[in-house]
Amino acid sequence: MDPDGRRSEELELGQAMNAMNTHYPDAGRVEPINRHTLAVIVDNEPGVLARISGMFSGRGYNIESLTVSETEVARHISRITIVTTGTDAVIQQIKSQLDRLVPVHRVVDLTLQGQSLERELCLVKVAGTGEHRTESLTLAAAFGAKTLDATLNSFVFEVTGTTEEIDRFIGLMTVIGLVEISRTGIAAMGRGSEAM
């Protein structure tokens, strides 16, 4: 047997023994961080949003997008759409902790339900004259953006789409003369005929 082959076998055996004799996690194991969209049905009452955002900040979780609106006026029910990231264990912990909050009726992970529909609305103000003005109108038409306001040296466009489409539109308008952005955050809903 060649000496190099024997050394590599001994090294592998030594690593296997060390792995079995330690209580520490394997340093090489890294769990993937995924983006999840959560729909949360809550009572529409003062302090609910503060409790939910406080739960996130108190545990060091980040909210990438947050959209809230009353959806059932007669019953005073609101729907909160939260986009967050984390490992599978962190996402499960977030859902469990949201479920335990008193005003929460239901938590649904739209990411796990399959291809959900996600859209975001963005208002984009662009300033420019001459070629830049023409170019901004052409790009807006290509993205299906509506012109909400027009002056001799600026436009305000309304564009709706996925987060990636909005980011691409903003990136192109930055080159032309982007002045200001206002984004709504993501609104999401599962596909098909069944309710959440």
N, C-alpha and C positions, 0 to 999 in steps of 0.2 A: 504494500500500500504506500502511496506517495506521501511524504511527510506533510505537504501542504493540505492534502485532503483530510489527513488525520487532525491537523490543527483546526481546520474549519469545523469538523465534527465536534471537537472538544469545545470550541467556542460556542456553537449552537447549543450543546448540552448545558454549558455553563449559564447561558442566557435563559434557557428554559428553567433551570433550577432557581435562578434569581427571581424570575417572574412568579414562580410558585411560592417562594418564601417571603414575598413582600406584601404589605397591606396597602401600598400606595398604588394608585392607578397607573396604567401603562402610559408613559409620557408620549408615546408615538400615536396614541389613539385620540383623534380629534373628531368630535361630532359636527356634522354640517349645520350651519345656521340657515334656517329657511324663513321666508316671508309668509305670514299668514294673515288672512282677512277674517276678522271675527264680527259677527252680527250679534248685538246684545239688546234684548227687549227689556225695558225698565219702566218703572212708574215715573211719570213726568211730575216730579216734585223738587222743591229746592234742595240743593246739596248733593243730588245723585251724581252729577258729573264730577263734582269735587271728590266724592268718595272713590269713584272709579279711577280718576287720574291720580289721586293720592295713593291708591293701591299700587299703581304702576311705579310711581316715583319712589315710594317707600321701599320697594323691593329692587330698585335699580333697573327696571324694565323701561324700554323706550317705546314711545308711541310715534310712529312715522306719519300716520294720518288719522284724523279724528273727525267724524261727521255726525251731527246729532240733529234730530228733528222729531216733533210730535207726529205720530202716524195714525193714532186713533184718538181723536179729540174727545169723544163721549166717555171713553174709559180712562183718559189721561195717561196714555201709553206712548212712550218714545222709543225710537230705534237709534242705537249708537253703532256706527260702523268704525271699527278700530283696525288699523294695519300695524302690525308689530313684527319683530323678528326674534328668533331664538332657536335653540335646539328643540328637538321633539319633547324632551323632558320639561324644558322651560315653558313651552307653549301649553303643555298639559297642565302645568302648575298655574299658569295665568288663567286658563279656562276654569279650573277648579276653584281658584280664589274668587273669580268673578261670580261664579255660581253661588258662593256662600254669602255674597252681599245681599242685604235684606231687600232693597228695591228691585233686584234683578229677577226677572221671570224666566228668561231663557238665554243660553249662550250657544251659538252655532258657529262652528269653524267652517266657513264657506270654502276654504282652500281644500279641506278634506272631502267635501261634498262633490268635488269634481270641478269642471270648468264653470266658474261663476262669472256673471257679467259684472265688470267693473268699469266705471266711468268717472271722469273728473272734469270739472268745468274750470276754465282759466280765463281771466281778463288780462290782456297784454297791451300795454301802451308802447307805441313805437314812434319815434320822432325822426324825421328826415325829409329832404326835399330832392327834387330831380329824380335821378336814377334810383336812389334808395326808396323813394316813395312808390315808384312803379314796382320795384322788386318786392317790397313788403306786401303790396296788393296781390301780386302774382303768387307769392308763397301762401298768403292767407287763403286764396281761392283753392290752392292745391290741397290745403289741410281742411277745407270746408269751414273755415272760420267766418263768422259774421262780423261785419263792420258796425260797431255800435256808435262810434263817434268819429267824425272826420273834420280836421281843420286844414289849413294850408300847409302846415308843417308837422302834423301828427295824426295818428290813428289810434283808436282803441278797438281791439279785436276780441271777440268771444270765441274760444275754441273748446270743443268737447271731445274727449277721447280717452284712451288708456293713459296711464302715467307715462309710459314710454313715448307715446305720440306727443303728449304735451311737452315733455322734456326736449324732444327733437325740434318741435316748433319754437320753443324758447331759445334753443341753441342757435337756430338759424336767424331768428330775429335779433339776437345779441350782436351779430356781425353787422346788421343793418342799422341799428340804433335803438335798442331796447332801453326804455326809460323806467317802467314799473310793471310789476306782476302781482296779481291777486289770484290765489288758487283756493278752491273749495275743499279739497280733500276728496277721498274716494267714496263714492256711493256704490254699493254692491248688492247683488241679488242672485240667488241660485237659479239655474235654468230649470225648465219644466213647469208642470202645472201644479205641483205641490207647494203649499205654504211652508214657511220656515217653521 
